[in-house]
Amino acid sequence: MSGSVNKVILIGNLGADPEMRFTKAGTAVCNIRLATNEGYKDKEGVWQEKTEWHRVIVWGKQAETCGEYLKKGRQAYIEGRIGTREWEDDNGNKRQITEVTADKVTFLGGATGSKGGGADRRRGGQSDFPPF
């Protein structure tokens, strides 16, 4: 097989309200901190839970919708690609960040302000918000 694939799928809860901003050209950018949890039993058979934090960036109209409807604790499904950026800070130190650039964001759980949970079962798992 030639070529490669850079595909990320995450389902998790927002650890903070989204951070919205706009580029100088007026393009919307939304930064999301998403937590995913993994449970496992350790060597002694005691149940442990590990939380992994992900930085997600959303662009354009989808970013505006995320900024309007997503809140801390809300559950979301994210599809995108992983990437790494490098820059030099104000002190001349090289910095690096790995983040997911979202191609698709689907809101899960109840209405805005709810603390996550599963999809709304009354409507076949559909969210309360318009699709992208």
PyMOL commands that set and color helices and strands:
alter all, ss='L'
color gray80, all
select helices_A, chain A and resi 60-69+121-123
alter helices_A, ss='H'
color red, helices_A
select strands_A, chain A and resi 8-14+19-22+28-41+47-59+75-88+94-108
alter strands_A, ss='S'
color yellow, strands_A
deselect
rebuild
show_as cartoon
